[in-house]
């Protein structure tokens, strides 16, 4: 899916009941257009190395899961 367009990723995620985890605001826009689509976790972290991103994400992951379990369709993580 790395070479796929946003619309293709959106459709595939919706079809398979996946959660989209992204730094791309385009998926936030798509969630507003198609509220029946997949939940979106919008990571609002600046550019950083992979390990830094993984460490940051690991720390916030439990709260992300809580929000998704509550039925949130858009989880913005700052």
N, C-alpha and C positions, 0 to 999 in steps of 0.2 A: 504494500500500500504506500510505500515511500514515494513513489512517483505518481500517485493518484491525485486527482483534483479534489478540492474540498467537498464538492457535491457528491463525488463518488464515495469518499470516506464517510460522509454523513449518511448516505443511503445504505451502505454496508453495515455501519454501526446500528442503524435503526432496524435493519432486517435481522440482525443477530443479537439485539438487545445488549449491545456493548455500551460502556461508558467511554466517552472521548476525553482524554486528558491531553491538554494542549497549552501552548503559550500563544497560540494564534487567535486573535480577536475575531477572525472570520467565523469561527464556530459559535461564538457568542451571538453574532448577528444571525446565523442560521437558526439558532435556538429560539430567537425571537420571531423568526418567520415561520418556523415549523415547531411549535411547542410540543407536538406529539413525538418528536425525534428523541434521540438518545440523550441522557444527561450529559452535561459538559462540566468538566473540572478545568477551570481556567487558571493556569499558574501564572501569577504576576510577579515573577522573579526576573531580575536582569540577566544579562549574559554572564555565564560562569562555566567553569569546567564541569564535565560530567559528574565527577565524584562530589563536587560541591552541590550540584543539583540533586543528586541522589540522597545526600545527607539531609539537605533541607526538606526534601519531599518525605523522607522517612519520618522526620519529626512531626510533620503535619498530617500524615496519612490517617491516623486514628480519627482526627476531627473530620476529615473528608468523608470517611466511611460513615460516621455519625450523621452528617448532613444528608448523604445519599439515602441512608436508612430512613430518615425522616421524610423522604420523598422530594427533596430539593432537586430541581432539574438543572440549575446552574449554581455551581459552587465556585466562588471566586476566592482564590488563596493568595493572600498578600504576604 
